[in-house]
Amino acid sequence: MRHTVLTAVVAFTIGGIATGAVLSRAETPPSPPSPMADGPMADKMTPPGHRWFGGWGHGQPGPDAEGWNHHRDMMRTFALVYRQPDRALVPADVRKIAEGFLLWQGNHSWKVTNVAAEPDGPIGFDIATPDGSTVAKFTMDPHSGKIERAG
């Protein structure tokens, strides 16, 4: 009798583990495609190598993170704006972009200073406090718009 009960307990345990493993690997139904995923502008809107919803672990928020819905809504709002392959930025453009970023973050007191183009290279600029002390130095590629911290 003990062997029968022991065999039944082992069988139920193994069955429960197998069922749990199968259920944990079950796929959820696919989500409907986003408005950005289809349409005539979809391949023009997505830069090469960029994945709108697959950048987790690279500094981008995941679907459950704060701000994710805001990011998705903003992409939908500005979906009609085509991103040029060469942005052809000049120092005045870089100043506006950096000032816009500060305002977007809610910082109304810091200033963008020392905006200057390097010959055949990036455009450098500084972020400074109202009294003029430099917080950080950056460079922006005039063709791609990529920003890098310089110091």
C-alpha positions in Angstrom: 0.0 0.0 0.0 2.9 2.4 0.9 4.5 1.7 -2.5 1.2 2.6 -4.3 0.8 5.9 -2.4 4.5 6.8 -2.9 4.2 6.0 -6.6 1.1 8.1 -6.9 2.7 11.1 -5.2 5.8 10.9 -7.4 3.7 10.6 -10.5 1.6 13.7 -9.5 4.8 15.6 -8.7 6.4 14.8 -12.0 3.1 15.6 -13.8 2.8 18.9 -12.0 6.4 19.9 -12.9 5.9 18.9 -16.5 2.6 20.8 -16.7 4.1 23.9 -15.1 7.0 23.8 -17.6 4.7 23.5 -20.6 2.4 26.3 -19.3 5.4 28.6 -18.6 6.6 28.2 -22.2 3.1 28.7 -23.7 3.0 31.6 -26.2 0.6 34.4 -25.8 -1.4 35.5 -28.8 0.5 38.1 -30.9 -0.4 41.7 -30.2 -1.9 43.7 -33.0 0.6 45.6 -35.2 1.3 49.2 -34.2 0.4 52.0 -36.6 4.2 52.5 -37.1 4.7 48.9 -38.2 2.8 49.1 -41.4 2.0 51.6 -44.1 3.9 53.4 -46.8 6.1 55.4 -44.5 7.1 52.5 -42.1 10.4 51.6 -43.8 11.2 55.3 -44.3 10.5 56.2 -40.6 12.6 53.4 -39.1 16.3 54.1 -39.3 18.5 51.1 -40.4 19.2 48.7 -37.5 16.6 50.4 -35.2 13.9 48.3 -33.6 11.0 50.4 -32.1 10.0 47.8 -29.5 13.1 45.6 -29.1 15.7 47.8 -27.5 15.4 46.5 -23.9 18.6 46.2 -22.1 20.2 49.0 -24.1 19.0 52.0 -22.0 15.5 52.0 -23.5 12.5 51.4 -21.3 10.6 48.1 -21.7 6.8 47.8 -22.1 6.2 47.9 -18.3 8.5 50.8 -17.6 7.5 54.3 -16.8 7.4 56.4 -19.9 7.0 53.6 -22.4 3.5 54.6 -23.4 4.6 58.2 -23.7 7.4 57.2 -26.1 5.0 55.2 -28.2 2.4 58.0 -28.3 5.1 60.5 -29.2 6.2 58.3 -32.1 2.6 58.0 -33.3 2.1 61.8 -33.0 5.2 62.7 -35.1 4.8 59.8 -37.6 4.4 62.2 -40.5 7.8 63.7 -40.0 10.4 62.0 -42.3 13.9 61.6 -40.8 16.5 62.7 -43.3 19.5 60.4 -43.8 21.9 63.4 -43.7 20.7 66.1 -41.3 23.2 68.7 -42.5 23.3 70.4 -39.1 25.0 73.7 -38.6 26.0 75.3 -35.2 22.8 77.2 -35.0 20.8 74.0 -35.4 22.9 72.2 -32.7 22.2 75.1 -30.3 18.5 74.9 -30.9 18.5 71.1 -30.4 20.5 71.3 -27.1 18.3 74.1 -25.8 15.2 72.2 -26.8 16.5 69.1 -24.9 17.1 71.2 -21.7 13.6 72.6 -22.0 12.1 69.2 -22.6 13.7 68.0 -19.4 12.3 71.0 -17.6 15.6 72.8 -17.1 15.0 76.5 -17.7 18.2 77.8 -16.1 21.1 76.1 -17.8 22.4 77.5 -21.0 24.1 76.2 -24.2 27.5 77.9 -24.7 30.6 77.7 -26.9 28.8 76.2 -29.9 31.5 75.8 -32.7 32.0 73.5 -35.6 35.3 71.7 -35.8 36.8 71.5 -39.4 35.4 68.4 -41.1 34.2 67.0 -37.8 31.5 67.3 -35.1 30.0 70.4 -33.7 31.0 71.0 -30.1 29.0 72.7 -27.4 28.9 73.2 -23.6 26.1 73.0 -21.1 26.6 75.8 -18.5 24.9 77.0 -15.3 23.5 80.5 -15.2 26.7 81.9 -13.7 28.7 80.5 -16.7 30.4 77.5 -15.1 30.6 74.5 -17.5 28.6 71.4 -16.5 29.6 69.2 -19.4 31.0 69.3 -23.0 29.4 67.5 -25.9 29.9 67.0 -29.6 27.2 66.4 -32.2 27.8 64.8 -35.6 26.4 67.2 -38.2 25.3 64.3 -40.5 23.8 61.8 -38.1 22.9 64.0 -35.1 24.6 61.6 -32.7 25.6 63.2 -29.5 28.7 62.2 -27.5 30.0 63.5 -24.3 33.4 65.1 -24.8 34.4 65.9 -21.2 
